């Protein structure tokens, strides 16, 4: 089927409205009165090298969230006196962000000021692995945010390292404000990169488990962690190799991206000078990037941050495709994860189908999120007119529909536009893994702005079908955004 390019022609007056008036309706930082909902995030990090890499990307997306805290914590790998990056490891990054900020705001007015980011950067519990006795500046910030009843939006707390500073904060609330525990829990959302200390098992789960807090504990993050050559399929390697990294991230992109710690020199793992090193923590916030996949309250829907299945009490772990597999009942860590066991047996994405499928929920988006990263890096040095910005996917009607078997469904994204006036292409596709109906849905005209299909006759009441509207522009680098339609069979 022929792919149709769509060109949006915008008259000068409307271009002015899009570029200058529209931002006035966006959420400014701390504008609590706005009806526009932004994700709220607190990143807790142990300052490892891959945390530093993740932090560069994190700050390039700081316009997409309300950053409520960046908090240094410890982990099983890093604490005072043990592979410690220093209490002040964020300083060079904060200084570099200040230098590129004037150009970033040319591309989006929603970037928080350098002073704001600095004022929301704290030291948490770092003395030893799992230490949660001491009240710290980091734990107090978490307490302040969670007890603030003027803002009831969800707060995504990301654990790039251990959960001990989070545990200390929750213990303070339990001790001093026990009557607020249910309220606090209603706002909490967790995304952990493994459990890098035991405080989730020893304190958070026993004391807060009754509140059924949405909790994602990821092992899929390994797809873009240190050994990405073994977890990413080879066709995706081009977006992580030296040539791509140097062109798009490392060179001539300003002082912030210059701090990105790519590989230096050849090494035993086969990486070359300039190759991507690791961003094992990035999926924890890539999950909250508003790409249009509308997934944050539905971990099983899938997004740039992965796709997960609920295994117990609103706890979401990685789907495993080995028959008979039993999820660990306790801590999910480097010892107990499915990939550690299969890696020890020599599995890679090249030689084990279940291994490749295990990581697919993240790697399937790799081209899109790496190109998006490249565009953000360019924002550090380019004016708005010289940079690329993602298309805006606008759909007609509701995105969640109740339909019967045999119904003809028509979906419309005709009002989609590109803020730069670029050409763009439509691609509609069925996201089988996200839906519960596993048969094929035949999409008519799936490369146009409108698509239609018949609800299969063998679909069963209560099953869901997920249809993704994917839009990619022809800018440089090419950027992609989405909208998801969920059809529930009635």
Rosetta blueprint (number, residue, H / E / L):
1 X L
2 X L
3 X L
4 X L
5 X E
6 X E
7 X E
8 X L
9 X L
10 X L
11 X L
12 X H
13 X H
14 X H
15 X H
16 X H
17 X H
18 X H
19 X H
20 X H
21 X H
22 X H
23 X H
24 X H
25 X H
26 X L
27 X L
28 X L
29 X L
30 X L
31 X L
32 X L
33 X L
34 X L
35 X L
36 X L
37 X L
38 X L
39 X E
40 X E
41 X E
42 X E
43 X E
44 X E
45 X E
46 X L
47 X L
48 X L
49 X H
50 X H
51 X H
52 X H
53 X H
54 X H
55 X H
56 X H
57 X H
58 X H
59 X H
60 X H
61 X L
62 X H
63 X H
64 X H
65 X E
66 X E
67 X E
68 X E
69 X E
70 X E
71 X E
72 X E
73 X L
74 X L
75 X L
76 X L
77 X L
78 X L
79 X E
80 X L
81 X L
82 X E
83 X L
84 X L
85 X L
86 X L
87 X L
88 X L
89 X L
90 X L
91 X H
92 X H
93 X H
94 X H
95 X H
96 X H
97 X H
98 X H
99 X H
100 X H
101 X H
102 X H
103 X H
104 X H
105 X H
106 X H
107 X H
108 X L
109 X L
110 X L
111 X L
112 X L
113 X L
114 X H
115 X H
116 X H
117 X H
118 X H
119 X H
120 X L
121 X E
122 X E
123 X E
124 X L
125 X L
126 X L
127 X L
128 X L
129 X L
130 X L
131 X L
132 X L
133 X L
134 X L
135 X L
136 X L
137 X H
138 X H
139 X H
140 X H
141 X H
142 X H
143 X H
144 X H
145 X H
146 X H
147 X H
148 X L
149 X L
150 X L
151 X L
152 X L
153 X L
154 X L
155 X E
156 X E
157 X E
158 X E
159 X E
160 X L
161 X L
162 X L
163 X L
164 X H
165 X H
166 X H
167 X H
168 X H
169 X H
170 X H
171 X H
172 X H
173 X H
174 X H
175 X H
176 X H
177 X L
178 X H
179 X H
180 X H
181 X H
182 X H
183 X H
184 X H
185 X H
186 X H
187 X H
188 X E
189 X E
190 X E
191 X E
192 X E
193 X E
194 X L
195 X L
196 X L
197 X L
198 X L
199 X H
200 X H
201 X H
202 X H
203 X H
204 X H
205 X H
206 X H
207 X H
208 X H
209 X H
210 X H
211 X H
212 X L
213 X L
214 X E
215 X E
216 X E
217 X E
218 X E
219 X L
220 X H
221 X H
222 X H
223 X H
224 X H
225 X L
226 X L
227 X L
228 X H
229 X H
230 X H
231 X H
232 X L
233 X L
234 X H
235 X H
236 X H
237 X H
238 X H
239 X H
240 X L
241 X L
242 X H
243 X H
244 X H
245 X H
246 X H
247 X H
248 X H
249 X H
250 X H
251 X L
252 X L
253 X L
254 X H
255 X H
256 X H
257 X H
258 X H
259 X L
260 X L
261 X L
262 X L
263 X L
264 X L
265 X L
266 X L
267 X L
268 X L
269 X L
270 X L
271 X L
272 X L
273 X L
274 X L
275 X L
276 X L
277 X L
278 X L
279 X L
280 X L
281 X L
282 X L
283 X H
284 X H
285 X H
286 X H
287 X L
288 X L
289 X L
290 X L
291 X L
292 X L
293 X L
294 X L
295 X L
296 X L
297 X L
298 X L
299 X L
300 X L
301 X L
302 X L
303 X E
304 X L
305 X L
306 X E
307 X L
308 X E
309 X E
310 X E
311 X E
312 X E
313 X L
314 X L
315 X E
316 X E
317 X E
318 X E
319 X L
320 X L
321 X L
322 X L
323 X L
324 X L
325 X L
326 X L
327 X L
328 X L
329 X L
330 X L
331 X L
332 X L
333 X L
334 X L
335 X L
336 X L
337 X L
338 X H
339 X H
340 X H
341 X H
342 X H
343 X H
344 X H
345 X L
346 X L
347 X L
348 X L
349 X L
350 X L
351 X L
352 X L
353 X H
354 X H
355 X H
356 X H
357 X H
358 X H
359 X H
360 X H
361 X H
362 X H
363 X H
364 X L
365 X L
366 X H
367 X H
368 X H
369 X H
370 X H
371 X H
372 X H
373 X H
374 X H
375 X H
376 X H
377 X H
378 X H
379 X H
380 X L
381 X L
382 X L
383 X L
384 X L
385 X L
386 X L
387 X L
388 X L
389 X L
390 X L
391 X E
392 X E
393 X L
394 X L
395 X L
396 X L
397 X L
398 X L
399 X L
400 X E
401 X E
402 X E
403 X E
404 X L
405 X L
406 X L
407 X L
408 X E
409 X E
410 X E
411 X E
412 X E
413 X L
414 X L
415 X L
416 X L
417 X E
418 X E
419 X L
420 X L
421 X L
422 X L
423 X E
424 X E
425 X E
426 X E
427 X E
428 X E
429 X E
430 X E
431 X L
432 X L
433 X L
434 X L
435 X L
436 X L
437 X L
438 X L
439 X L
440 X L
441 X L
442 X L
443 X L
444 X E
445 X L
446 X L
447 X L
448 X L
449 X L
450 X E
451 X E
452 X E
453 X E
454 X E
455 X L
456 X L
457 X L
458 X L
459 X L
460 X L
461 X L
462 X L
463 X L
464 X E
465 X E
466 X E
467 X E
468 X E
469 X E
470 X E
471 X E
472 X E
473 X E
474 X L
475 X L
476 X L
477 X L
478 X L
479 X L
480 X E
481 X E
482 X E
483 X E
484 X E
485 X E
486 X E
487 X E
488 X E
489 X E
490 X L
